[in-house]
């Protein structure tokens, strides 16, 4: 099933000069013993509600295991579940760790220890990609962006025993060759019951929008790539067969699944035949069309995560959030609610245009529109983004452990830090007090979104401005 050309790429994909799949397979066939990989998903050091309770299955790391497992023996550790990272790495040849900014410090400690023990250490993920120079000081090699596009080069060099400091693809690999992720690597953990029941799935990569605070254009490029629809649907059917039931829950990991409307709408039409449930992050750029919301609801959508970000048009302009039009906010919400779709709404505070009125406007919008799951964060300039370069002289610290969007990074121009945090705490307490939850959720299905609101009620009651320094 193909609705339009499958990819937009700048050049045909091919491994770098001197590398080929044939050479890789020849080297692999000569292995007397398969090299042993230790793949690590570190937990984060934060007191906030991050990596607590059930956690999502780490699709990116599962993909690494799926690819590498064709040639090497894989041990998979997810520290968020309670899996223990060993002190002794003598049983492994390669230690590969994925990292985001929030757990970069911990990642570096693990990597340094593995290097001291003479292991090949590979770092990948958002933070090593965004801060290449910093990351190369803690490993043998950094994988820049996605591993699929440099796998032939990386695997060949591992088998040759001669590593490069950085593996960065000249072009990105089409998703038409993307393997189906092998979830057994994650599910074999004795603590796998702590994983969310939502099954992560991927249909597209990339986002051409280019918000200046976002890491996606660096990780996956501004080109928009997508899988053939049959591959996505076959993967869904595989999980239905694996679990022995039709009504299972998928969570799309795409950054902007709706960017190509024809592809997205065709995918939804086919999903409607499967009887599944799903959720996704989605751009607002065409959700004001009633037919989109109707089809999404009919295809089994339970919840959409939308970055409203701000109720201030000057703020949206300053961060290049061109897909958000304030005039369509209420229409988007109404369209989704009329089709039984709940909303996880993201709101950010601490922009230079924010004032105390920004918090009241946000509260009024949430309550009047009965947003089921509001999520609040403080503006965080992540390293490597244009926004970080713009704000670097103003950030209060470079303690990566606090780059969780819940710590105060800089003082906005129109209000001091103390007022910012006072209002930030007050808003969360007001939105998640019992009476407000009843008002927002009255008449809506008794499901996991109610439970999340209950947990947020308990969490926000404990908040104080001191949490966010």
Secondary structure, DSSP 8 states (H G I E B T S, - for coil): --SS-SB--SS-----TT--HHHHHHHHHT-SS--EEEEEE-----SSSSS-SSB---HHHHHHHHHHTTTSEEEEEEGGGT----S--TT-SEEEEE--GGGHHHHHHHHHHHHHTT-EEEEESHHHHHTHHHHHTTSSEEE-S-SGGGHHHHHHHHHHT---SEE--SS---GGG-----THHHHTSTTGGGB-S-EEE-SEE--SS--TT-SHHHHH-SS-EE--HHHHHHHHHHHHHHHT-S--EEEE--S-TTSSHHHHHHHHHHHTTTT-EEEEE--STTTTSHHHHHHHHHTTEEEEEEEEE-S-HHHHHHTT-TT--GGGHHHHHHHHHHTT-EEEEEEEE--TT--HHHHHHHHHHHHHHT-SEEEEEE----TTSHHHHHHGGG-S---GGG-SSSS--S--TTS-HHHHHHHHHHHHHHHTSHHHHHHHHTTS--SHHHHHHHHHHHHHHT--GGGG-
